[in-house]
Each structure stands twice: as structure tokens, then as C-alpha cells.
């Protein structure tokens, strides 16, 4: 997702590189068969034993990082001003796991492309073709965003992300699946307003970099793709790089989209517009070649000038503007790494994350990529490569592995619960053997890093500290104290109708209620509270980390239900996120054939010994339990009855545990309603055969059998004892949608609270929730019982 090109804290501008080169050192080693060192350039060099030591450490970290986060592949290259020191990868570049990833694996660079665009701009400025400090209208007379401020927008301000533009234009935005030309994308900015006076606020703008690209086209008469080839790729020897994924000389590496509350999916092959910001495809070898040139005073390995001293000086003259975590200049963010000035850029786009980092005063740099949408591994392995290089160079101990680990049960359970500061909350959950944390800004897996607790799912950093006994949580500098969970109040009417998902599979906006406020989740990870400014116009925080000060306009139907959101001039329609089940679509003959085939089959053979079955009707153990057995009616995913009677059975220990949980819920004003429990194997096969492939996450594979088939799983919800009515959860029973996931963060606080009440009571009696269904709970000893295929008519009342 993502669209947010977060330049990670990194130091500087390309312009400081020449001035910051280290003293002369000999460079005589060779890597990949190519001589290390440039003609007339003496650089610090690593010896062959040192490079081998670096390579062994890096390969180990790549493997641990990939395995820990289960990503398809990731890689890193370390270079100095004489050439590549080490390059390698872990994992596979294809989904079939037949092609190992390596230094020539092609990946999407995301907003690391900014660096390339800025370099091309500086080359033209060096030749006198461009002036960085004149109004952009000199080159683009029709560039006219609504600017109520006296200051003009210049190329320098655009490159430093201080022009005050919105993040994206309506045409060619990250969210659009179409790819208009740059002229159309830039022209669409005329329908936007300048958010802040040019030169006063640093806020990332992909649109601003797109304007630079359009200026380069206008002054050269070339397409952006052609000028990047001529101005950068050829002279920098980036033979495997392109500005359109479709133009890549080799297939892109397989990558995956991820989200806090949903399973992973293959990254879409979408070419959005805004090529100057996020369009490039490249390799570790190509970016290392460019980095080598920058560290060598702007010259390629053969001596060809990439950026002149004058161009570097142009960048050096730009003072870094204050920015979160560092100072943004032109192309990079300036920060610190162990007391060393770091210049870095980061990008993320549709399954790929990348980092391009330089330590100019030390003459070394690193480039890394990973294949998990907006992942954090690229940042970690790039920084680890630099720290390792410094340690080896200086004869010090190697740094410890940066890979975090999951929390154990003993570590996580004392932390689980609600934490509160004023009217804002943080939640820590222990779900299906993993710890998760939800803050007002980010949500993800809670893990242990080298220096404490971390939430490292995303490139976006979250400063986190937790008292080990769960007394308090400190997130982004705000301390939240442990508090007893309380029933949230329903959302205000002005919020309730807007709750929902808008957009498309590849890019969406989720509106939800949290702590009494309307929040939006953009790109699957970025949370922000909204402030109502007029009718159904809502504004993101002016000081927020994502899209500061931008506005979203909702539309509603006659009943007050949100029908869409307009942002950047792009309309996001309300999504129907339910995968349509086959209910009511099968003919009577088709239904009969489905049952006939299922009854003709047999459960998989199990050779291990099992405990004798002892199925009991749940209501004989707990008469207070309400039954709503959907599969004995037509109100189910197949649209016809599959059980011969309305009954629910469990193995006796599970039924007794369910009764104890029900009693605990009574104390909170709730009871249990059972939708399903024991399920004959042939019914599982009917569900599988009658369900579309896209919904198979929600049904069990009959080749393995189901825990329902063992009488050790139960599908339930809550009943309000005061009214006798079933409560509303984030989604409905057997709903094939993300709302069914136990960590789905949409809906209302009250709905999520009810879901937690149910889960907590069941977990206290040794049940665990299924990762795709908030209503499905498995009993702890399910492995003790074998698969059963007994029809209900043969079971006792």
C-alpha cells in the first residue's frame, strides 16, 4: 500500500556527497569479475576476507528475516565508491519457488524513483536547461493549482516536498488502476488546492515529483521514459532498469499484499501513473551501480559523469527542512546512524518495499528490497548492512540480528487488554497464538526486538514501550494506562452511516468508529482520526503523518448511508466486500447432485489412535444455550437444508467447557447462541464443492477434514439476555468477507468490544478462535478425536 513514500530517516541530499567523500584509499579488489575502483578515484576498500565476513553475516540475516516474516524474497547490496562489496538475496522470485532471488531480480522501487527523477533534473539544471528557483509556470504555463498564498511553487520546493501540493492528483493516482500520461496527471492538479504556503511545510507529495517529471518532458521534448534512459540509465550503467513495469526486461519478482486484519494476496500488476515518483523497476545491481557513482563524486565506474560537482553543489546549498525523524533535502532524508550522517530514501508500491541508503562521509551505501507490501525488512537489512560494514571496517564486533521474534504465551497474555489515555485507547490482543497491538495510528503484530517490544510490520515507524507486567503502554510518546474494558457507546448518527469500505480491491479507504470519532484507514495500514469541517466534508489531521490536512468528502443516500468518498478528485464508491456465496444459485438438480457426490465420498483415512467419540447434544449440558442451527434451514451459504434436524452436538468435554463459558457471559448480560457444532464430513465436502474458490478460506478442505467433523468446533455468537436478541457484530455469521476476520478493525467500537467479550470468555475455557471467522472456536483437545461422518438422524435427541 503505498503509496506513501516514506523516506525513512536518512540523511541528506545528493549534493552533499562529493563534499563528504572520505580521504583517499586504494581500491584494488574485484567483485563479480569487475574491477573495483574508478579511474582517477581512490576509495576505501574492503579486503576479500572482510567481504566474505560481511557476506556471511548478511546472508544469515536475510534468511532469518524472510523466514520470520514469511515473505517471498528480499535482498540487499552493499557498495562503496569503488563498486559492489556484496550482493545477495533470500527466497524466490516466482510464486512456484523455482527461481531463486538474487542481485539481478527485478523489483519495483516505489518512491526511491524520486532520487532518479531529481538526478535527471539536476543534470538538466547543470546544463542550464532548468532553473530550480523560478516559478514552475515558466516551463508549464497551464500549471494552475488553486494557490491562495503569495509564494510561488518552484522545482526546488517540489523536489524537497515543500510546495504545499496534495499528495496525489486525481488522474494517475496510486488509487487509480489507469495510467494516464504525465500531462493529464499534472493538469488534474488544477482542480486541487495548495494546502500550505509554498516553502513552509514539509509534506510528502507524489504529485510534486510528477510535476518535475512533466517539466523534464516539456523542456527536453522527450517522454519521461526516454529521458530517464538517456539521462540516467545508460550513463549509470543501469541496464536492467525501466520506468514502466511493463517495460521490464525480466519478470517482476512475485510479491504479496498484506494487511493487519486480512490474509495475504498476490500483489496486483498495476501500472499507475506518477512514474516520476513510483514507476521504476530496477535491481540491486543497478542501484548499487548508481550508488557507487554518487559516492565517487558523481562518476560512473567508467568515469562518465552522472552528476557534476555543480549539480551536487546545488543540492548541498539546500538546507534540510524539519521532518519527522530527519531533515528532507532534495531526493533524500537526512538522519543519523550510530553517529554517521545517513542519506536515505524509501519506497513502497503494490507488494514491494525498498530502501536506498548512503553514508557519504564513510564512502559506503546499501540498497535493499522486500516483497511484502509496505514491509519493514528492506529498511532493517539496509541499515544492518551499513552497521556490519562499519563494524568490519573498524575491527569491531558484528551487530546483533535485527530480526524480531513473536511473543510467547507467557509474554503476551499479561499484556493483553485495554489501555487508555484521556479518551483514546490502545488494545493488545492475543489471538490464535499471536500478539497484536492496535494504536490510534497503526496496528500490527506485537513482537520482541533486540531492544524491546516492536510493531515492525510496516515501514512506518511506531515508537513503542510497554511495561512488562502490562501496567502501561507508551506509543509515539503518549502513555496509556491499563484500564478495565468498558462497553463503548454507539457512534453518533453523523458517523454511523459513513462506516464502511470504499474503493477497490487494489486500493481502498475504510471508514470506522474508534473512541467515539470517525477514523479512516487508507492503504490498509495508515490510521487517522477525522475532523468534521462541513456537512459531510472531513479533514485529516494537519500534523498527521499521512496526507496532512487533506479533505475527504462523503456522499450519502436518502437513508443517510454513505455511498462514496471523493478524495483528490477521485471518487471511491462504497464497496460490497462480501464474496457472493452460491446460495439460491444452484438448481434443484444441482443441489441433489452436490449431496449425492458428497455422500459417495469418504473422509480421509487416519492411522493414529483417537479417543472414543462421545457426542452430546449441547442443550442437554446447558439448557440456557439458544440454538439457531442455520444448516437445518435454507438460511445458509448453500441456500437449502443440509441437516435432517435442528440440533447441535459437541464432544462431552467441549460441551461442558462451552457451558462454563456461557455462565461467565451471563454475568455480563450475554448468553450464547449456537449456529453449528458437530458437522458430518459429507457436509464439509458439500460446502467445499459448492463454494467459489475465492471463498475457500471460509470453508474447510474435505481432503484434510474439519474440526467440526471431530465434534470439537462450535460456531456461536452472543444473545442480549435483556432482549433475547442476537447482537450485531462486525459482520454476519458465514459472511464471506474481511468483516469475518477476528482482527477486522472496521465497524464500531461496540461491535469489536462484543467480539472481544465472546472471544475472551471462550478462550478462558480453552477454546481458540479461527483466524478467518470471529464466530468459529476450536476446543483445545480437538486432535484427540477422529473424523466423523454420522448423519444427524442417527444421533440422539
C-alpha positions in Angstrom: 0.0 0.0 0.0 1.6 2.6 -0.7 1.8 4.7 -1.6 3.3 6.7 1.0 6.8 7.1 0.1 8.2 7.4 3.4 11.6 8.5 3.2 13.0 6.9 6.2 15.1 8.9 8.5 18.1 9.3 6.3 20.4 12.0 5.8 20.7 14.1 3.1 20.8 15.3 -0.2 22.7 14.0 -3.1 24.5 17.3 -3.2 26.5 16.7 -0.1 28.0 13.5 -1.4 31.0 14.9 -3.2 32.0 17.2 -0.4 31.7 14.5 2.1 33.8 11.8 0.5 36.4 10.2 2.7 40.2 10.6 2.4 41.8 8.7 -0.5 42.2 4.9 -0.1 43.4 2.4 -2.6 40.9 0.2 -4.3 42.3 -2.9 -5.9 39.8 -5.8 -5.1 37.4 -7.2 -7.7 33.7 -8.3 -7.3 31.6 -10.1 -9.8 34.5 -10.1 -12.2 34.6 -6.3 -12.5 37.5 -4.2 -11.3 36.8 -2.2 -8.1 37.7 1.4 -8.4 37.3 4.2 -10.8 40.0 5.8 -13.0 41.4 8.6 -11.1 39.4 7.8 -8.0 40.9 6.2 -4.9 38.4 4.8 -2.4 38.4 2.9 0.8 38.3 -0.8 0.1 37.4 -3.9 2.0 39.7 -6.9 1.7 38.4 -10.2 0.4 38.3 -11.7 3.9 36.3 -8.7 5.1 33.9 -9.0 2.2 33.4 -12.7 2.9 32.7 -11.9 6.6 30.1 -9.3 5.5 28.5 -11.7 3.1 28.1 -14.5 5.6 26.5 -12.1 8.1 24.2 -10.6 5.5 23.0 -14.0 4.1 22.2 -15.2 7.6 20.1 -12.1 8.4 18.3 -12.3 5.0 17.3 -15.9 5.7 16.2 -15.2 9.3 14.2 -12.1 8.2 12.5 -13.9 5.3 11.6 -16.9 7.4 10.4 -14.8 10.4 8.0 -12.7 8.3 7.3 -15.4 5.7 7.8 -13.2 2.7 8.6 -14.4 -0.8 12.0 -12.8 -1.1 14.2 -10.0 0.0 17.7 -8.9 -0.9 20.5 -6.3 -0.2 23.6 -5.0 -1.9 26.4 -3.2 0.0 28.6 -0.9 -2.1 31.3 1.7 -1.7 32.7 4.3 -4.0 34.8 1.6 -5.8 31.9 -0.9 -6.6 29.8 -3.6 -5.1 31.1 -5.1 -1.9 28.4 -7.8 -1.5 25.0 -8.5 -3.0 22.6 -11.3 -2.3 19.0 -12.4 -1.7 16.9 -15.0 0.1 13.8 -16.7 -1.2 12.4 -17.0 -4.6 11.4 -14.5 -7.3 8.5 -16.6 -8.6 5.4 -18.0 -6.9 6.3 -21.6 -7.8 9.6 -21.2 -5.8 11.7 -22.4 -8.7 13.7 -19.3 -9.4 16.0 -18.2 -6.6 16.1 -14.4 -6.0 19.4 -12.7 -6.5 21.2 -9.4 -7.3 19.5 -9.3 -10.7 16.0 -9.9 -9.5 13.7 -7.1 -10.8 11.7 -5.3 -8.2 9.5 -2.2 -8.1 11.4 0.7 -6.4 8.4 2.8 -5.5 9.4 6.3 -4.3 13.1 5.5 -4.5 12.3 6.7 -8.0 12.3 10.2 -6.6 16.1 10.0 -6.4 16.3 9.1 -10.1 14.0 11.9 -11.1 15.8 14.5 -9.0 19.2 13.4 -10.5 17.8 13.9 -14.1 16.5 17.3 -13.0 19.9 18.3 -11.7 21.7 17.1 -14.8 19.5 19.4 -16.9 19.9 22.3 -14.4 23.7 21.8 -14.7 23.5 22.3 -18.4 21.4 25.5 -18.0 18.2 24.0 -19.3 16.4 24.4 -16.0 16.4 27.0 -13.2 15.3 25.4 -9.9 14.2 28.6 -8.3 11.8 30.1 -10.9 8.0 29.5 -10.8 7.1 26.2 -12.5 4.7 28.1 -14.8 7.8 29.2 -16.8 8.0 25.7 -18.1 4.3 24.6 -17.7 2.2 27.7 -18.4 -1.1 25.7 -17.7 0.0 24.5 -14.3 -2.6 26.2 -12.0 -3.5 24.5 -8.8 -5.6 26.8 -6.5 -2.9 28.8 -4.7 -4.3 31.4 -2.2 -0.8 32.1 -1.0 1.6 34.7 -2.4 4.6 32.4 -2.6 5.2 30.6 -5.9 5.9 26.9 -6.5 9.4 26.1 -7.8 11.2 22.9 -8.8 13.4 23.1 -5.7 10.3 23.2 -3.5 8.8 20.3 -5.4 11.9 18.2 -5.0 12.1 19.0 -1.3 8.3 18.2 -0.8 7.7 21.8 0.4 5.5 23.1 -2.4 2.2 22.6 -0.4 0.6 20.3 -3.0 -1.7 17.5 -2.3 -0.2 14.0 -2.2 -1.7 12.7 -5.4 -3.6 14.1 -8.4 -6.9 12.6 -9.4 -5.6 11.4 -12.7 -2.9 8.7 -12.4 -3.0 8.5 -8.6 -1.9 5.4 -6.7 -5.5 4.5 -6.2 -6.4 4.6 -9.9 -6.0 1.5 -12.0 -5.4 3.5 -15.2 -2.2 5.1 -16.4 -2.7 8.5 -18.0 0.2 10.4 -19.4 2.0 12.9 -17.2 0.4 15.9 -18.9 -3.1 14.7 -17.9 -2.0 13.8 -14.4 -0.4 17.2 -13.8 -3.3 19.0 -15.4 -5.7 17.4 -13.0 -3.9 19.2 -10.2 -5.6 22.3 -11.3 -8.7 21.1 -9.6 -6.9 20.9 -6.2 -6.0 23.5 -3.7 -2.5 24.2 -2.3 -2.6 23.0 1.3 0.1 25.2 2.8 2.1 28.2 1.7 5.0 27.0 -0.5 8.2 26.7 1.4 6.6 26.5 4.9 5.6 22.9 5.4 7.2 19.6 4.6 4.6 17.0 3.4 5.3 14.2 1.0 3.7 14.8 -2.4 3.9 12.3 -5.2 2.1 14.9 -7.3 5.0 17.3 -6.8 7.5 14.7 -8.2 5.1 14.1 -11.1 5.2 17.8 -11.9 9.0 17.7 -12.0 8.8 14.8 -14.5 6.4 16.7 -16.6 8.7 19.7 -16.6 11.5 17.4 -17.8 9.4 16.2 -20.6 8.4 19.8 -21.6 12.0 21.2 -21.7 13.5 18.1 -23.5 10.7 17.2 -25.8 11.2 13.6 -24.7 8.9 11.2 -22.9 9.8 10.6 -19.3 10.8 7.1 -20.1 13.2 8.2 -22.9 14.8 11.0 -20.9 15.4 8.7 -18.0 17.1 6.2 -20.3 19.3 8.9 -21.8 20.0 11.0 -18.7 20.5 8.2 -16.2 20.1 4.6 -17.0 22.6 4.5 -19.8 25.4 6.6 -18.2 24.9 5.0 -14.8 25.0 1.5 -16.4 21.6 0.6 -15.1 20.9 -1.9 -17.9 18.0 -3.7 -16.1 16.1 -0.6 -15.1 12.9 0.9 -16.6 10.2 3.4 -15.7 7.2 1.2 -16.5 6.9 -2.3 -15.0 5.6 -3.4 -18.4 8.9 -2.4 -19.9 11.0 -4.6 -17.5 13.4 -6.8 -19.4 12.6 -9.7 -16.9 9.5 -10.6 -15.0 9.0 -8.8 -11.7 9.6 -10.7 -8.6 6.5 -12.3 -7.0 5.3 -10.0 -4.2 2.3 -10.0 -1.7 -0.1 -7.5 -0.3 -0.6 -7.7 3.4 -2.9 -6.1 6.0 -3.2 -6.2 9.7 -6.6 -7.9 9.7 -6.7 -9.9 6.4 -4.7 -12.7 4.8 -2.1 -12.0 2.2 -2.8 -11.9 -1.5 -0.6 -11.7 -4.6 0.3 -8.1 -5.5 -1.6 -6.8 -8.4 0.2 -6.0 -11.7 -1.0 -2.4 -11.9 0.9 0.4 -13.6 -0.5 3.6 -12.0 0.6 7.0 -13.3 3.0 9.2 -11.4 6.0 7.3 -13.0 8.5 10.0 -11.8 7.6 9.1 -8.2 6.9 5.4 -8.1 7.2 3.9 -11.5 10.7 2.5 -11.8 11.7 -1.2 -11.9 15.3 -2.0 -11.1 17.7 -4.5 -9.5 20.1 -4.5 -6.6 23.0 -4.5 -9.1 21.6 -1.4 -10.9 21.0 0.7 -7.8 24.4 -0.3 -6.4 26.0 0.9 -9.6 24.2 4.3 -9.2 25.1 4.5 -5.5 28.7 3.8 -6.4 28.7 6.7 -8.8 27.3 9.0 -6.2 29.8 8.1 -3.6 32.6 8.5 -6.3 31.8 12.2 -6.8 29.1 11.7 -9.4 31.0 9.5 -11.9 30.2 6.0 -13.2 32.7 3.2 -13.0 34.0 4.0 -16.4 34.5 7.7 -15.5 31.4 9.0 -17.2 29.9 12.0 -15.2 26.5 11.2 -13.7 26.1 14.4 -11.7 28.6 17.2 -11.8 30.1 18.9 -8.8 28.0 21.9 -9.7 24.8 19.9 -9.5 25.9 18.3 -6.3 26.6 21.8 -5.0 23.0 22.8 -6.0 21.7 20.2 -3.6 24.2 20.9 -1.0 23.0 24.5 -0.9 19.5 23.4 0.1 19.2 23.4 3.8 17.3 20.4 5.1 13.8 21.2 6.2 12.5 19.8 9.5 10.8 16.5 9.0 9.7 13.6 11.2 12.8 11.6 12.0 15.2 13.6 10.0 15.6 16.5 7.5 14.4 16.3 4.0 16.5 17.9 1.2 16.3 17.1 -2.5 15.8 13.4 -3.1 16.7 12.1 0.3 16.0 12.4 4.0 19.0 13.2 6.2 19.3 11.4 9.6 21.8 9.6 11.7 23.1 6.1 12.0 25.3 5.4 15.0 26.7 8.9 14.8 27.2 8.7 11.0 25.4 11.0 8.6 22.9 8.9 6.6 21.2 9.9 3.4 18.3 7.7 2.6 15.2 7.2 0.5 12.4 4.6 0.8 9.6 3.5 -1.4 6.7 1.1 -1.4 4.3 0.2 -4.1 2.0 -2.8 -4.7 3.8 -5.5 -2.7 7.3 -4.1 -2.9 9.3 -2.0 -0.4 12.8 -0.7 -1.0 15.5 1.4 0.7 18.4 3.3 -0.8 20.9 4.5 1.8 24.2 6.3 1.7 26.8 7.1 4.4 28.7 9.7 2.3 31.3 10.6 4.8 32.2 6.9 5.1 32.0 6.1 1.4 29.6 3.2 1.7 26.0 2.6 0.9 23.3 -0.1 0.8 20.2 -0.8 -1.3 17.6 -3.4 -0.2 14.2 -4.6 -1.3 11.5 -6.9 0.2 8.3 -8.4 -1.3 5.8 -7.7 1.4 3.6 -4.7 0.9 4.9 -1.8 2.9 7.1 -4.2 4.8 9.9 -3.1 7.1 12.5 -5.6 6.2 14.1 -3.6 3.5 14.8 -0.8 6.0 16.2 -3.2 8.6 18.5 -5.2 6.3 19.8 -2.0 4.6 20.7 -0.5 8.0 22.1 -3.8 9.2 24.4 -4.0 6.1 25.7 -0.5 6.9 26.3 -1.3 10.6 28.0 -4.5 9.6 30.3 -2.8 7.1 31.3 -0.2 9.7 32.0 -2.9 12.3 34.1 -4.9 9.9 36.0 -1.9 8.7 36.8 -0.8 12.2 37.5 -4.3 13.6 34.6 -4.3 16.0 32.1 -7.0 16.9 29.3 -7.5 14.4 25.9 -6.1 15.3 23.2 -8.5 16.6 20.5 -9.7 14.2 17.7 -7.1 13.6 15.1 -9.8 13.2 12.3 -9.7 15.8 10.5 -12.7 17.1 6.9 -13.5 18.1 5.9 -13.2 21.8 5.4 -16.4 23.7 2.1 -17.1 25.5 3.7 -16.2 28.9 5.0 -12.9 27.5 1.8 -11.9 25.7 -1.1 -12.9 28.0 -0.1 -10.5 30.8 -0.1 -7.6 28.3 -3.5 -8.4 26.6 -6.2 -5.9 27.3 -7.2 -2.2 27.0 -5.0 0.8 27.8 -6.4 4.3 28.0 -5.2 7.9 27.9 -7.9 10.6 28.1 -10.4 9.5 25.5 -8.0 7.4 23.4 -7.3 3.7 23.7 -4.7 1.1 22.8 -5.6 -2.5 22.6 -3.3 -5.5 22.9 -4.9 -8.8 21.8 -3.7 -12.4 21.9 -5.4 -14.1 19.0 -4.8 -17.6 17.6 -1.3 -17.8 19.1 -0.1 -14.3 18.1 0.0 -10.9 19.8 -1.4 -7.8 18.1 -1.4 -4.2 19.1 -3.9 -1.5 17.9 -3.0 2.1 18.4 -4.8 5.2 17.2 -2.2 5.4 14.3 -1.1 1.9 13.5 -2.0 -1.7 14.1 0.1 -4.8 13.7 1.8 -7.8 15.2 3.5 -7.2 18.6 6.9 -8.8 18.7 10.2 -8.6 20.6 13.2 -6.9 19.0 16.7 -6.5 20.2 15.9 -3.6 22.4 12.3 -4.3 23.5 8.8 -4.5 22.1 8.3 -3.7 18.5 5.5 -3.5 15.9 7.6 -3.9 12.8 5.0 -4.9 10.2 5.4 -1.7 8.2 8.0 0.7 7.1 6.2 3.4 9.1 7.9 3.5 12.5 6.0 3.3 15.8 7.9 4.3 18.9 6.7 1.7 21.4 7.5 0.9 25.1 5.5 -1.5 27.3 5.7 -2.2 31.0 6.4 -6.0 31.1 3.5 -6.7 33.5 1.1 -4.8 31.4 0.6 -1.7 33.6 1.1 0.8 30.8 1.9 1.2 27.1 3.7 4.1 25.6 3.1 4.6 21.9 4.6 7.6 20.0 5.3 9.3 23.2 1.8 9.0 24.8 1.5 6.8 27.8 -1.7 4.7 28.1 -2.5 3.2 31.4 -4.1 -0.2 31.9 -7.8 0.1 32.2 -10.8 -2.2 32.7 -12.5 -2.9 29.4 -15.8 -1.0 29.3 -18.7 -1.2 26.9 -18.4 1.6 24.3 -21.3 3.8 23.5 -22.8 3.6 20.0 -21.4 6.0 17.4 -23.0 9.4 16.8 -25.6 9.5 13.9 -23.3 11.6 11.8 -20.7 8.9 11.9 -22.7 5.7 11.9 -23.9 6.0 8.2 -20.4 6.6 6.9 -18.9 3.4 8.4 -17.8 1.0 5.6 -15.3 0.3 3.0 -14.8 2.4 -0.1 -12.8 1.9 -3.3 -11.5 -1.3 -4.9 -9.5 -4.4 -4.1 -6.2 -2.8 -5.0 -6.8 0.4 -3.1 -9.4 1.3 -0.5 -10.5 3.6 2.2 -12.1 2.2 5.3 -14.2 4.5 7.5 -14.8 3.2 11.0 -15.6 4.4 14.5 -12.9 4.4 17.2 -13.1 6.1 20.6 -16.2 8.0 19.6 -14.5 9.5 16.5 -14.6 8.8 12.8 -11.4 7.3 11.6 -10.2 6.3 8.2 -7.7 3.6 7.3 -6.1 4.3 3.9 -3.9 1.8 2.0 -4.6 -0.9 4.6 -2.3 0.4 7.3 -2.5 4.2 7.8 -5.0 5.2 10.5 -6.1 8.8 11.1 -8.9 10.5 13.1 -11.1 12.8 11.1 -12.5 16.2 12.0 -15.8 17.3 10.5 -15.4 20.7 8.8 -18.7 21.0 6.9 -21.7 18.7 6.3 -20.0 15.5 5.1 -16.6 17.0 4.5 -14.0 15.6 6.9 -10.4 16.6 7.3 -7.3 14.6 8.2 -5.0 16.0 11.0 -2.9 18.9 9.8 0.0 17.4 11.8 -0.6 13.8 11.0 2.0 11.5 9.4 -0.2 10.7 6.4 -1.9 13.1 4.0 -1.7 16.1 6.5 -4.6 18.5 6.2 -6.3 16.8 3.2 -10.0 16.5 3.0 -12.4 13.7 2.2 -16.0 14.4 1.0 -18.6 11.7 1.7 -21.9 11.3 -0.2 -25.0 9.7 1.3 -28.2 8.1 0.1 -31.7 9.1 1.3 -31.3 6.9 4.4 -28.0 8.5 5.4 -25.8 5.6 4.3 -22.5 6.6 2.8 -22.4 5.8 -0.9 -18.9 7.1 -1.7 -15.9 9.2 -0.8 -14.2 11.8 -3.0 -10.5 12.4 -2.5 -8.1 14.2 -4.8 -11.0 14.5 -7.2 -11.2 10.7 -7.4 -14.5 9.0 -6.4 -14.2 5.9 -4.2 -17.6 4.0 -4.3 -18.9 2.1 -1.3 -17.6 -1.5 -1.7 -19.6 -4.6 -1.3 -16.8 -6.6 0.3 -18.9 -9.8 0.6 -17.8 -12.6 -1.6 -21.1 -13.8 -3.1 -21.9 -17.4 -1.9 -23.8 -19.8 -4.2 -26.9 -19.7 -2.1 -30.0 -19.8 -4.3 -28.0 -20.1 -7.5 -27.9 -23.9 -7.7 -30.8 -25.7 -9.4 -32.7 -28.4 -7.5 -30.9 -30.9 -9.6 -27.6 -29.3 -8.9 -28.2 -29.4 -5.2 -29.2 -33.1 -5.4 -26.1 -33.9 -7.3 -23.9 -32.0 -4.8 -25.3 -34.1 -2.0 -25.1 -37.3 -4.0 -21.4 -36.8 -4.7 -20.6 -35.9 -1.1 -22.4 -38.9 0.3 -20.5 -41.1 -2.2 -17.2 -39.9 -0.8 -15.3 -40.9 2.3 -13.3 -39.0 5.0 -9.5 -39.2 4.7 -8.1 -42.3 6.4 -6.4 -41.6 9.8 -4.0 -44.1 11.2 -3.2 -42.5 14.6 -5.3 -43.7 17.6 -8.1 -41.5 18.8 -10.4 -41.2 21.8 -13.8 -42.8 21.5 -16.4 -40.3 20.4 -18.9 -39.1 23.0 -21.1 -36.6 21.1 -23.7 -35.0 23.3 -26.5 -32.5 22.5 -25.3 -29.1 23.8 -28.6 -28.3 25.3 -28.5 -31.4 27.5 -25.4 -29.9 29.1 -26.5 -26.3 29.1 -30.3 -25.8 28.6 -29.8 -22.0 28.5 -28.0 -22.0 25.3 -30.1 -20.8 22.4 -30.0 -22.7 19.1 -30.1 -21.1 15.6 -28.9 -24.0 13.5 -28.7 -22.4 10.1 -27.8 -25.6 8.3 -31.1 -27.2 9.2 -32.8 -24.3 7.3 -32.3 -22.6 4.0 -30.6 -19.6 5.7 -27.0 -20.8 4.9 -24.3 -20.5 2.3 -25.8 -23.2 0.1 -29.4 -22.0 0.4 -31.0 -25.3 1.4 -31.1 -27.5 4.5 -28.1 -29.9 4.9 -29.1 -31.3 8.4 -32.1 -33.5 9.0 -33.0 -31.8 12.2 -32.2 -28.6 14.2 -29.6 -29.9 16.7 -26.1 -29.1 17.9 -23.6 -31.7 19.2 -20.1 -31.5 20.7 -17.8 -34.0 22.3 -18.7 -34.0 26.0 -15.6 -32.1 27.3 -16.1 -29.4 24.8 -19.8 -29.1 25.6 -19.0 -28.8 29.3 -16.4 -26.1 28.6 -18.9 -24.2 26.4 -21.4 -24.3 29.3 -18.8 -22.8 31.7 -18.1 -20.0 29.2 -21.8 -19.4 28.8 -22.1 -19.0 32.6 -19.3 -16.4 32.6 -21.1 -14.5 29.8 -24.3 -14.4 31.8 -22.6 -12.3 34.4 -22.0 -9.7 31.7 -25.6 -9.8 30.4 -25.0 -12.1 27.5 -25.8 -15.7 26.5 -24.6 -17.9 23.7 -26.4 -18.7 20.5 -25.1 -21.7 18.6 -25.2 -21.7 14.8 -23.4 -25.0 14.3 -21.2 -27.5 16.1 -20.6 -31.1 15.0 -20.8 -31.4 11.2 -20.7 -34.7 9.3 -17.8 -34.9 6.9 -20.1 -35.2 3.8 -21.5 -31.7 4.6 -18.0 -30.3 4.7 -17.4 -31.7 1.2 -20.7 -30.2 0.0 -19.6 -26.8 1.3 -16.2 -27.1 -0.4 -17.6 -28.2 -3.7 -20.4 -25.7 -3.7 -18.3 -22.6 -2.7 -16.3 -20.4 -5.2 -12.5 -20.7 -5.0 -12.3 -17.1 -3.8 -14.2 -18.1 -0.6 -12.3 -21.3 0.3 -10.7 -19.5 3.2 -14.1 -19.7 4.9 -14.7 -23.4 4.4 -12.7 -26.4 5.4 -10.9 -28.6 2.8 -12.5 -32.1 2.9 -9.2 -33.7 2.0 -7.9 -32.8 5.5 -11.2 -32.8 7.3 -12.6 -30.2 9.7 -12.5 -29.8 13.4 -16.3 -29.5 13.1 -16.1 -33.1 11.8 -14.5 -34.2 15.1 -17.2 -32.6 17.2 -14.6 -30.1 18.6 -15.6 -26.9 16.9 -18.6 -24.6 17.5 -19.9 -21.6 15.7 -21.5 -19.1 18.1 -22.4 -15.5 18.8 -24.0 -13.6 21.7 -27.5 -13.0 22.7 -28.5 -10.0 24.8 -30.2 -11.5 27.8 -32.3 -8.4 28.4 -33.9 -8.5 25.0 -33.3 -12.1 23.8 -32.0 -10.7 20.6 -28.8 -11.7 18.8 -26.3 -8.8 19.0 -24.7 -7.2 16.0 -21.0 -8.0 15.4 -18.6 -6.5 12.8 -20.0 -9.0 10.2 -22.7 -11.6 9.9 -22.4 -15.4 10.5 -21.0 -17.2 7.5 -20.3 -13.9 5.8 -17.6 -14.3 3.2 -15.8 -11.0 3.7 -13.0 -9.3 5.6 -15.5 -8.4 8.3 -15.5 -12.0 9.4 -11.8 -11.9 10.4 -11.4 -11.8 14.2 -9.0 -8.9 13.9 -11.1 -6.9 11.4 -10.7 -3.3 12.6 -13.7 -1.7 10.9 -17.2 -1.2 12.2 -17.8 0.3 15.6 -16.1 0.1 18.9 -19.1 -1.5 20.4 -19.1 -4.3 17.7 -15.4 -5.0 18.2 -16.0 -5.0 22.0 -18.7 -7.6 21.8 -16.5 -9.7 19.6 -13.7 -9.5 22.3 -16.2 -10.3 25.1 -17.2 -13.5 23.3 -13.6 -14.5 22.4 -12.3 -13.8 26.0 -15.0 -16.0 27.6 -14.3 -18.9 25.2 -10.5 -18.6 25.5 -10.8 -18.8 29.3 -12.2 -22.3 28.7 -9.5 -23.5 26.3 -11.2 -22.6 23.1 -9.3 -20.7 20.4 -10.8 -18.6 17.6 -10.3 -19.5 13.9 -8.2 -16.9 12.1 -10.8 -16.2 9.4 -14.0 -16.4 11.4 -14.9 -14.5 14.6 -17.7 -17.0 15.4 -15.7 -20.2 15.0 -14.0 -21.7 18.1 -12.0 -24.9 18.3 -11.6 -26.8 21.6 -8.1 -27.5 22.8 -8.2 -31.3 22.6 -9.5 -31.5 19.1 -6.6 -33.7 18.0 -7.8 -36.4 20.4 -10.9 -37.2 18.3 -11.1 -38.7 14.8 -13.2 -37.5 11.8 -16.8 -38.5 11.9 -19.4 -38.8 9.2 -22.5 -39.8 11.2 -25.7 -38.2 9.9 -27.9 -36.3 12.4 -30.7 -38.7 12.1 -28.5 -41.4 13.7 -27.6 -39.2 16.7 -29.6 -39.0 20.0 -32.0 -36.0 20.5 
